[in-house]
Amino acid sequence: MVLPACTRRWLALFAGTNKWANGLNGQAMYRIWDFITSYSILLISGAVAALFWANLDLGSYHQFIHTPLLLNHWVGELEPGSDMRVLSVGFLINDILMALFFAIAAKEVWEAVALKSGSLRGKKALTPLIATAGGMTGPVLVFLGLAFFVWPSTFNDVAHGWAIPTATDIAFSYLVGRLVFGAGHPAVRFLLLLAIADDAGGLIILAIFYPSGDLAPLWLLVSLASALSVFFLFNWLPIRLDRGDALRPASTWVRRHLSIWPYVIAGVISWYSFQRAGIHPALGLLPIVPTIPHADRAFGIFAEAEQHLGDLLNRLEHMLQVPVEIVLFFFGLANAGVALSSVSEPTALVVLGLLIGKPLGIFSFGWVAARVFRLGLPAGMRTADLVVVGCVAAIGFTVALFVATVAFKAGPVQDAAKMGALLSFAAAGVSVIAGKLFGVTKKHEKS
């Protein structure tokens, strides 16, 4: 296939090569894909495609999302008045495939909390953790406060969506943070710690406050049993049997002959248990993540060194990287399809909750942690930078869109809340302006 000249130039720009005479080589294609995944273009593309589709033909869009793929007794949404379940396109994307996305998010949280080198351990993590609490409390107060005092007639309809503006999109916030502060600024590291902690809080909120059906907590014992069994039989026991033997025959046999399959099976059981327990099944892989053999240290999310870790958990993350990016395309396609006319009070509540609540919460709680509790800030980071970090963290997008989907039933309120999650991208522009107003000096990585 011959690429048009303009397309070749565009690809050359991002692939970092102008050697097109001999065609695209493997290294160039790798760089192109790395650009696409790093900047989440697939997710944005899915969201943009959904917006166009919904505003051109909303009926066919909804018909696609609710297309039944399978009628069965095991997986899907329960048919009213029946014991049959319908596996639809929307359920496949939001409840099954998104479990892979949340598993990767859980992996980053687990590393940050459990490993000795974890970024959320020790005194250094206290200020960003306290700031995270503010970054989740502030949006809730703004959301509910505005709903109660400004739009009281809609309060009962929108109150259940209080958690939507608590979200921070790690990838997009990281990109905007680098743009505003520069890659070498300590505020970027602070922002990453805050975003990871925010993800942990978001997972807890989803599990506790947004059940997917009638609660049946005994099913969680099945999930716990599958996690404990796979950990004991295929992680702890082989290591125990290999004590004193440098060749590690038991661990080697498990790794070579069983590989990831025990954890895949345990993951399927755990996912099904979450569905039956009434907890959103997209969180169903979370109990399995800590059971998978892991290296004794981590370099942190977006660190290139992570690509060279060969333990099973990191290998799984590498294997899932491309599939998850494709899943995010379909997530955007399945959830961002709202009519532009759906903008209403819930839209304003989500946007204002993020744009006002995040900066106020992160600054106030961060200031108390750094100055009152004397926990301090990273060297080279000013108190004023907390305001700008709060503006960057106000990009909710992916997780905010997901919470909007589970917080409200399909209809005008859900569509309006989704539009608020999409419009949270305005925080990028606000962040750039805030960086100028507060005199942020960009610091670039040392070469």
C-alpha positions as CSV (number, residue, x, y, z in Angstrom):
1,M,0.0,0.0,0.0
2,V,1.4,3.4,-0.9
3,L,0.8,6.1,1.7
4,P,-0.1,9.6,0.6
5,A,2.6,12.2,1.0
6,C,0.8,14.1,3.7
7,T,0.3,10.9,5.7
8,R,3.9,9.9,5.3
9,R,5.0,13.3,6.6
10,W,2.6,13.1,9.6
11,L,3.9,9.6,10.4
12,A,7.5,10.8,10.0
13,L,6.9,13.6,12.5
14,F,5.8,11.3,15.3
15,A,7.9,8.2,14.4
16,G,11.0,10.3,14.5
17,T,12.3,9.2,11.1
18,N,12.3,10.6,7.6
19,K,13.6,7.5,5.9
20,W,10.5,6.6,3.9
21,A,12.3,5.7,0.7
22,N,12.6,2.1,1.8
23,G,9.2,2.1,3.5
24,L,8.2,2.1,7.1
25,N,10.6,-0.1,9.1
26,G,9.8,-1.9,12.3
27,Q,11.4,0.6,14.6
28,A,9.3,3.4,13.0
29,M,6.1,1.5,13.4
30,Y,6.9,0.7,17.0
31,R,7.4,4.5,17.7
32,I,4.1,5.3,16.0
33,W,2.2,2.7,18.1
34,D,4.1,3.9,21.2
35,F,2.9,7.5,20.4
36,I,-0.7,6.3,19.9
37,T,-0.8,4.3,23.2
38,S,1.1,6.9,25.2
39,Y,-1.3,9.7,24.2
40,S,-4.4,7.5,24.4
41,I,-5.4,8.5,20.9
42,L,-7.5,5.3,20.6
43,L,-9.6,6.3,23.6
44,I,-10.1,9.9,22.3
45,S,-10.9,8.5,18.8
46,G,-13.6,6.2,20.2
47,A,-15.1,9.1,22.2
48,V,-15.1,11.4,19.2
49,A,-16.5,8.7,16.9
50,A,-19.3,8.2,19.5
51,L,-20.1,11.9,19.7
52,F,-20.4,12.1,15.9
53,W,-22.4,9.0,15.6
54,A,-24.9,9.9,18.4
55,N,-25.4,13.4,17.0
56,L,-26.0,12.1,13.5
57,D,-28.2,9.1,14.4
58,L,-28.8,8.6,18.1
59,G,-31.3,5.8,17.5
60,S,-28.8,3.6,15.6
61,Y,-26.1,4.4,18.2
62,H,-28.2,3.1,21.1
63,Q,-29.3,0.2,19.0
64,F,-25.7,-0.8,18.6
65,I,-24.8,-0.4,22.3
66,H,-27.8,-2.6,23.3
67,T,-27.4,-5.2,20.6
68,P,-27.9,-8.6,22.3
69,L,-25.0,-11.0,21.6
70,L,-26.0,-14.0,23.7
71,L,-29.0,-15.0,25.9
72,N,-27.8,-17.3,28.7
73,H,-28.0,-18.1,32.4
74,W,-24.5,-17.0,33.3
75,V,-23.2,-13.7,32.0
76,G,-24.9,-10.4,31.3
77,E,-27.7,-8.2,32.6
78,L,-30.7,-10.0,34.1
79,E,-33.9,-9.8,32.1
80,P,-36.7,-8.3,34.2
81,G,-38.9,-11.0,35.6
82,S,-36.6,-13.8,34.4
83,D,-33.5,-15.8,35.4
84,M,-32.0,-15.3,31.9
85,R,-29.2,-12.9,31.2
86,V,-28.5,-10.8,28.1
87,L,-24.9,-10.3,27.0
88,S,-25.1,-7.1,25.1
89,V,-22.3,-5.0,23.3
90,G,-22.4,-2.5,26.2
91,F,-22.1,-5.2,28.9
92,L,-19.2,-6.8,27.0
93,I,-17.3,-3.6,26.9
94,N,-18.1,-2.0,30.3
95,D,-18.4,-5.0,32.5
96,I,-16.1,-7.6,30.9
97,L,-13.4,-6.0,28.9
98,M,-13.0,-2.9,31.2
99,A,-12.0,-5.4,33.9
100,L,-8.6,-5.6,32.1
101,F,-8.2,-1.8,32.4
102,F,-9.0,-1.8,36.1
103,A,-6.6,-4.7,36.6
104,I,-3.7,-2.6,35.3
105,A,-4.8,0.3,37.5
106,A,-4.9,-2.1,40.4
107,K,-1.4,-3.3,39.6
108,E,0.0,0.2,39.8
109,V,-1.8,0.8,43.1
110,W,-0.6,-2.5,44.5
111,E,3.0,-1.7,43.6
112,A,2.8,1.7,45.1
113,V,1.4,0.4,48.4
114,A,2.9,-3.0,48.9
115,L,6.5,-2.9,47.7
116,K,9.3,-1.5,49.7
117,S,10.1,0.9,46.9
118,G,6.4,1.8,46.5
119,S,5.7,5.4,45.9
120,L,2.8,5.5,48.4
121,R,4.8,4.2,51.3
122,G,6.6,6.2,54.0
123,K,6.6,9.8,55.0
124,K,7.3,11.0,51.4
125,A,3.8,9.9,50.4
126,L,1.9,11.5,53.2
127,T,1.5,15.0,51.7
128,P,0.2,13.6,48.3
129,L,-2.1,11.2,50.1
130,I,-3.6,14.0,52.2
131,A,-3.9,16.2,49.1
132,T,-5.6,13.3,47.4
133,A,-8.2,13.2,50.2
134,G,-8.8,16.9,49.5
135,G,-8.9,16.3,45.8
136,M,-11.8,13.8,46.4
137,T,-13.6,15.7,49.2
138,G,-13.6,19.1,47.4
139,P,-15.4,17.9,44.3
140,V,-18.0,16.1,46.3
141,L,-18.8,19.2,48.4
142,V,-18.9,21.4,45.3
143,F,-21.1,19.0,43.4
144,L,-23.6,18.4,46.3
145,G,-23.4,22.0,47.4
146,L,-24.3,23.5,44.0
147,A,-27.0,20.8,43.5
148,F,-28.6,21.7,46.8
149,F,-28.3,25.5,46.9
150,V,-28.3,26.4,43.1
151,W,-30.4,23.7,41.5
152,P,-32.5,22.3,44.4
153,S,-35.2,21.0,42.1
154,T,-32.7,18.5,40.6
155,F,-31.0,17.5,43.8
156,N,-32.7,14.2,44.2
157,D,-32.1,13.3,40.6
158,V,-28.4,14.1,40.5
159,A,-27.2,13.4,44.1
160,H,-26.3,9.8,43.3
161,G,-23.6,11.0,40.9
162,W,-21.5,12.7,43.7
163,A,-18.5,10.5,43.0
164,I,-18.2,11.4,39.3
165,P,-16.0,14.5,39.9
166,T,-13.7,12.7,42.3
167,A,-11.9,11.0,39.4
168,T,-8.5,11.9,38.0
169,D,-7.4,10.5,34.6
170,I,-3.8,9.3,35.2
171,A,-2.7,9.3,31.6
172,F,-4.2,12.7,30.5
173,S,-3.2,14.4,33.7
174,Y,0.3,13.1,33.4
175,L,0.6,14.5,29.8
176,V,-0.8,17.9,30.8
177,G,1.3,18.0,33.9
178,R,4.4,17.5,31.7
179,L,3.2,20.2,29.4
180,V,2.7,22.7,32.2
181,F,5.5,21.9,34.6
182,G,8.1,20.2,32.3
183,A,9.1,16.6,32.6
184,G,11.7,17.2,35.3
185,H,9.5,19.2,37.7
186,P,8.9,17.5,41.1
187,A,5.2,18.5,40.8
188,V,4.8,15.9,38.0
189,R,5.9,13.2,40.4
190,F,3.6,14.6,43.0
191,L,0.8,14.6,40.5
192,L,1.4,10.9,39.6
193,L,1.4,9.9,43.3
194,L,-1.9,11.8,43.8
195,A,-3.5,10.3,40.7
196,I,-2.5,6.7,41.7
197,A,-4.0,7.3,45.2
198,D,-7.0,8.8,43.6
199,D,-7.5,5.6,41.5
200,A,-7.3,3.5,44.7
201,G,-10.0,5.7,46.3
202,G,-12.1,5.5,43.1
203,L,-11.9,1.7,43.1
204,I,-13.1,1.6,46.7
205,I,-15.9,4.0,46.0
206,L,-17.1,2.0,43.0
207,A,-17.1,-1.2,45.0
208,I,-18.9,0.2,48.0
209,F,-21.3,2.8,46.7
210,Y,-22.2,1.7,43.2
211,P,-23.4,-2.0,43.3
212,S,-24.5,-3.4,39.9
213,G,-27.4,-5.3,41.4
214,D,-28.9,-6.8,44.6
215,L,-26.0,-7.5,47.0
216,A,-25.1,-11.1,47.7
217,P,-21.9,-10.7,49.7
218,L,-21.4,-14.5,50.2
219,W,-20.3,-14.7,46.6
220,L,-17.3,-12.5,47.6
221,L,-16.1,-15.5,49.6
222,V,-15.8,-17.4,46.3
223,S,-13.6,-14.6,44.9
224,L,-11.5,-14.6,48.1
225,A,-11.2,-18.4,47.9
226,S,-10.0,-18.3,44.3
227,A,-7.4,-15.6,45.1
228,L,-6.1,-17.4,48.2
229,S,-6.0,-20.7,46.4
230,V,-4.1,-19.5,43.4
231,F,-1.6,-17.6,45.6
232,F,-1.0,-20.6,47.9
233,L,-0.7,-23.3,45.2
234,F,1.1,-21.4,42.4
235,N,3.0,-18.7,44.1
236,W,3.8,-19.3,47.8
237,L,4.0,-23.2,47.7
238,P,6.6,-23.4,44.8
239,I,8.8,-20.8,46.5
240,R,8.5,-22.7,49.8
241,L,9.4,-26.0,48.1
242,D,12.5,-24.3,46.5
243,R,14.0,-23.2,49.7
244,G,17.7,-23.9,49.7
245,D,17.8,-25.0,46.1
246,A,19.4,-22.3,43.8
247,L,17.9,-24.1,40.7
248,R,14.3,-23.4,41.9
249,P,12.9,-26.5,40.2
250,A,9.3,-26.1,41.5
251,S,9.0,-22.4,40.6
252,T,10.6,-23.1,37.2
253,W,8.1,-26.0,36.4
254,V,5.1,-23.8,37.3
255,R,6.4,-20.9,35.2
256,R,7.2,-23.1,32.2
257,H,4.2,-25.4,32.2
258,L,1.4,-23.4,33.8
259,S,2.5,-19.8,33.1
260,I,-0.4,-17.4,33.4
261,W,-3.3,-20.0,33.2
262,P,-3.9,-20.5,37.0
263,Y,-4.4,-16.8,37.4
264,V,-6.6,-16.6,34.3
265,I,-8.9,-19.3,35.7
266,A,-8.9,-17.6,39.1
267,G,-9.6,-14.3,37.4
268,V,-12.7,-15.7,35.6
269,I,-14.0,-17.2,38.9
270,S,-13.4,-13.9,40.7
271,W,-15.1,-11.9,37.9
272,Y,-18.1,-14.2,38.0
273,S,-18.3,-13.9,41.8
274,F,-18.3,-10.1,41.6
275,Q,-21.2,-10.2,39.1
276,R,-23.2,-12.6,41.3
277,A,-22.3,-10.6,44.5
278,G,-23.9,-7.4,42.9
279,I,-20.6,-5.5,42.8
280,H,-19.6,-4.1,39.5
281,P,-17.9,-7.0,37.7
282,A,-15.3,-4.7,36.0
283,L,-13.6,-4.7,39.4
284,G,-13.6,-8.5,39.5
285,L,-9.9,-9.0,38.8
286,L,-8.8,-6.8,41.6
287,P,-8.4,-9.6,44.2
288,I,-6.3,-11.7,41.9
289,V,-3.7,-9.0,41.1
290,P,-1.8,-9.2,44.4
291,T,-1.6,-13.0,44.1
292,I,0.6,-12.9,40.9
293,P,4.4,-13.3,41.4
294,H,6.0,-9.9,41.3
295,A,9.5,-8.4,41.3
296,D,10.7,-7.0,44.6
297,R,10.7,-3.4,43.3
298,A,8.9,-1.2,40.8
299,F,10.1,1.8,38.8
300,G,6.7,3.5,38.7
301,I,4.0,4.1,36.1
302,F,5.2,5.4,32.7
303,A,8.9,4.5,33.6
304,E,10.7,2.9,30.7
305,A,12.6,0.6,33.0
306,E,9.2,-1.2,33.7
307,Q,9.5,-2.7,30.2
308,H,12.5,-4.7,31.3
309,L,11.0,-6.4,34.4
310,G,10.4,-10.1,33.7
311,D,8.3,-11.2,36.6
312,L,4.9,-12.6,35.8
313,L,2.8,-9.6,36.9
314,N,4.8,-7.2,34.7
315,R,4.8,-9.7,31.8
316,L,1.0,-9.8,32.1
317,E,0.9,-6.0,32.0
318,H,3.0,-5.9,28.9
319,M,0.8,-8.5,27.2
320,L,-2.3,-6.5,28.1
321,Q,-1.0,-3.1,27.1
322,V,-2.2,-3.2,23.4
323,P,-5.4,-5.1,24.1
324,V,-6.4,-2.5,26.8
325,E,-5.7,0.4,24.5
326,I,-8.1,-1.2,22.0
327,V,-10.6,-1.8,24.8
328,L,-10.4,1.9,25.7
329,F,-11.3,2.7,22.1
330,F,-14.5,0.7,22.4
331,F,-15.1,2.1,25.9
332,G,-15.0,5.6,24.4
333,L,-17.2,4.4,21.6
334,A,-19.8,2.8,23.9
335,N,-20.0,5.5,26.5
336,A,-19.3,8.9,25.0
337,G,-22.2,8.9,22.5
338,V,-24.4,11.7,23.9
339,A,-26.3,14.4,22.1
340,L,-24.8,17.8,22.4
341,S,-28.3,19.0,23.4
342,S,-28.0,16.9,26.6
343,V,-26.0,19.6,28.3
344,S,-27.9,20.6,31.5
345,E,-27.5,21.0,35.3
346,P,-25.6,17.6,35.8
347,T,-23.1,18.7,33.2
348,A,-22.4,21.9,35.1
349,L,-22.2,20.0,38.4
350,V,-19.6,17.6,37.1
351,V,-17.5,20.2,35.4
352,L,-17.6,22.7,38.3
353,G,-17.0,19.9,40.8
354,L,-13.8,19.1,39.0
355,L,-12.6,22.6,38.0
356,I,-13.4,24.2,41.4
357,G,-13.4,21.3,43.8
358,K,-10.2,19.6,42.7
359,P,-7.9,22.7,43.0
360,L,-9.5,23.9,46.2
361,G,-9.4,20.5,47.8
362,I,-5.8,19.7,46.8
363,F,-4.5,23.1,47.7
364,S,-6.2,23.3,51.1
365,F,-5.5,19.7,52.2
366,G,-2.0,19.9,50.7
367,W,-1.2,23.2,52.5
368,V,-2.4,21.8,55.8
369,A,-0.2,18.7,55.3
370,A,2.9,20.6,54.2
371,R,2.7,23.6,56.5
372,V,0.5,22.7,59.5
373,F,1.6,19.1,59.9
374,R,5.1,20.1,58.7
375,L,5.3,17.1,56.3
376,G,6.7,19.4,53.6
377,L,6.7,19.3,49.8
378,P,9.2,17.8,47.4
379,A,12.3,19.8,46.9
380,G,11.8,22.4,44.2
381,M,8.0,22.4,44.5
382,R,6.2,25.5,45.9
383,T,2.9,25.7,47.8
384,A,1.4,27.7,44.8
385,D,2.2,24.7,42.6
386,L,-0.5,22.8,44.5
387,V,-3.2,25.0,42.9
388,V,-1.9,24.1,39.4
389,V,-1.6,20.4,40.3
390,G,-5.2,20.6,41.3
391,C,-6.2,22.1,38.0
392,V,-4.3,19.4,36.1
393,A,-5.9,16.7,38.3
394,A,-9.4,18.0,37.3
395,I,-9.2,16.0,34.1
396,G,-11.6,13.2,35.0
397,F,-12.4,11.8,31.6
398,T,-12.0,7.9,31.6
399,V,-12.9,7.1,35.2
400,A,-15.4,10.0,35.5
401,L,-17.1,8.7,32.3
402,F,-17.2,5.1,33.8
403,V,-18.7,6.4,37.1
404,A,-21.3,8.4,35.3
405,T,-22.3,5.2,33.4
406,V,-22.8,3.2,36.6
407,A,-24.2,6.1,38.8
408,F,-27.3,6.8,36.7
409,K,-29.6,4.7,34.6
410,A,-29.6,5.4,30.8
411,G,-31.4,8.6,30.1
412,P,-31.1,12.4,30.2
413,V,-29.3,12.7,33.6
414,Q,-26.7,10.1,32.6
415,D,-26.1,11.7,29.2
416,A,-25.7,15.1,30.9
417,A,-23.3,13.7,33.4
418,K,-21.3,12.0,30.7
419,M,-21.0,15.3,28.9
420,G,-19.6,16.8,32.0
421,A,-16.9,14.0,32.1
422,L,-16.0,14.7,28.5
423,L,-15.9,18.5,29.0
424,S,-13.4,18.0,31.9
425,F,-10.8,18.2,29.2
426,A,-11.3,22.0,29.7
427,A,-9.1,21.5,32.7
428,A,-6.1,21.2,30.3
429,G,-6.6,24.8,29.1
430,V,-7.3,26.0,32.7
431,S,-4.0,24.3,33.8
432,V,-1.9,26.1,31.2
433,I,-3.5,29.5,32.2
434,A,-3.0,28.7,35.9
435,G,0.6,27.8,35.3
436,K,1.2,31.2,33.7
437,L,-0.7,33.1,36.5
438,F,1.2,31.3,39.3
439,G,4.6,31.7,37.7
440,V,5.4,28.0,37.1
441,T,8.9,27.6,35.8
442,K,9.3,24.5,33.6
443,K,12.0,22.1,34.5
444,H,13.1,19.6,31.9
445,E,14.7,16.2,32.5
446,K,18.5,16.2,32.6
447,S,20.0,14.5,29.6
